């Protein structure tokens, strides 16, 4: 029983440590993106976007999706990933 409690405490501590990365630090990584770079954006509502990076500010992320500029507020962004270019065209 004591061992199970110790393992539980360690797992909870590990989860806390992994989640401790500052939001500011991860948001500032978006400054490394280049204009026109393909990205995928997942909103906290789980809505998925795929487009090309335009700009980032402290308040929002802007990208082009289907030819239109889209801005998502920082607090609504759950994840941003670089989009891999299509390796094979099926047309």
Steps between C-alpha positions, in 0.01 A plus 500: 500500500778739591675426173182573302465837673863582423453413133184710485679797654788464253265481203307807614826686555621406153175619343530829687860546391414433136213748517718761666643626172396862489234593252703809413800284411308273267308793344826683431618198299249605234734790419727242336244431228558657161227681306341253258608193698233230514348449845220308667311672781277324751267722698401417856155415356687231295434679170785420261645754257765452232656799331804721455647706781459878471581654840489460876447761771468471877122480449443287189628278220418587138523261204354460152249221458338444161614844386353690797679642803394331824591630845465287811532653845788368706274358770311297237814335355567152636781398263695620196706258292700541182319334212698249303489564127314235300759247393284339232238663286206275421381698197 
